[in-house]
Amino acid sequence: MPAANLLPGAVSLKAALMCLNQARYGISWGAIGAAMDCYSTALNYSKTRKQFHDQPIASHQLVQEKLVWMASEISKAQLLSLHVGRLKDAGKAGHQHISMAKRNNVVDGARVCAGWPAIFWARTASRRTSRSCGTA
C-alpha cells in the first residue's frame, strides 16, 4: 500500500476502531435529533388537529400521555449521550459505553418516530375491540 494512503501515526487496527467509536457517538446524537423532530411534528399536529367539539386533540389525556412519553424517552437519550460525552472528555469512555449509547438512542429514537402516529389509531382500535367484546 502506498505511504500516501496511510493515516499518520496509525500503526494498527486501533486507529480505525477509534474512528468507528467517534462515528457511533455521533450517531447516538443524530438519533436524538430525529426523535426531537418527530416530537415537534407530533406536538404541532396535535395542537392544530381539531376533533370532538372542535377541540385540539392535544387537549385529550391519551394524546398528552403519548407526548409526555416521547419527551421522556428523548430526555433519557440526551442524558445518556451527555454522560458518555463527559466520559469521553475525561478519557474514560470505552467502546462499550459508546456502543450502548448508540444502540439505546437509535432504538428509542425509532420507537419515538414510529410510535407517534400510531397512538391515534391503536388506542382507538383497542377500545373499540374491547367494547365490542363487552370487556370494557
ChimeraX attribute file (.defattr): number of C-alpha atoms within 10 A of each C-alpha:
attribute: neighborCount
match mode: 1-to-1
recipient: residues
	/A:1	5
	/A:2	5
	/A:3	7
	/A:4	7
	/A:5	7
	/A:6	10
	/A:7	10
	/A:8	9
	/A:9	7
	/A:10	10
	/A:11	10
	/A:12	8
	/A:13	8
	/A:14	10
	/A:15	14
	/A:16	12
	/A:17	12
	/A:18	12
	/A:19	11
	/A:20	15
	/A:21	20
	/A:22	13
	/A:23	13
	/A:24	19
	/A:25	22
	/A:26	15
	/A:27	19
	/A:28	25
	/A:29	21
	/A:30	16
	/A:31	23
	/A:32	25
	/A:33	15
	/A:34	17
	/A:35	26
	/A:36	20
	/A:37	13
	/A:38	21
	/A:39	22
	/A:40	15
	/A:41	14
	/A:42	20
	/A:43	18
	/A:44	12
	/A:45	14
	/A:46	19
	/A:47	14
	/A:48	13
	/A:49	12
	/A:50	14
	/A:51	10
	/A:52	8
	/A:53	6
	/A:54	8
	/A:55	13
	/A:56	15
	/A:57	20
	/A:58	22
	/A:59	12
	/A:60	12
	/A:61	10
	/A:62	14
	/A:63	19
	/A:64	15
	/A:65	13
	/A:66	20
	/A:67	21
	/A:68	13
	/A:69	15
	/A:70	24
	/A:71	17
	/A:72	12
	/A:73	19
	/A:74	23
	/A:75	13
	/A:76	15
	/A:77	24
	/A:78	19
	/A:79	12
	/A:80	21
	/A:81	23
	/A:82	14
	/A:83	15
	/A:84	20
	/A:85	17
	/A:86	13
	/A:87	15
	/A:88	16
	/A:89	10
	/A:90	9
	/A:91	9
	/A:92	12
	/A:93	16
	/A:94	12
	/A:95	16
	/A:96	10
	/A:97	19
	/A:98	26
	/A:99	17
	/A:100	17
	/A:101	26
	/A:102	26
	/A:103	15
	/A:104	18
	/A:105	26
	/A:106	21
	/A:107	14
	/A:108	20
	/A:109	26
	/A:110	16
	/A:111	14
	/A:112	25
	/A:113	21
	/A:114	13
	/A:115	15
	/A:116	20
	/A:117	12
	/A:118	11
	/A:119	16
	/A:120	15
	/A:121	11
	/A:122	12
	/A:123	13
	/A:124	11
	/A:125	12
	/A:126	11
	/A:127	14
	/A:128	13
	/A:129	13
	/A:130	11
	/A:131	11
	/A:132	10
	/A:133	9
	/A:134	8
	/A:135	8
	/A:136	9
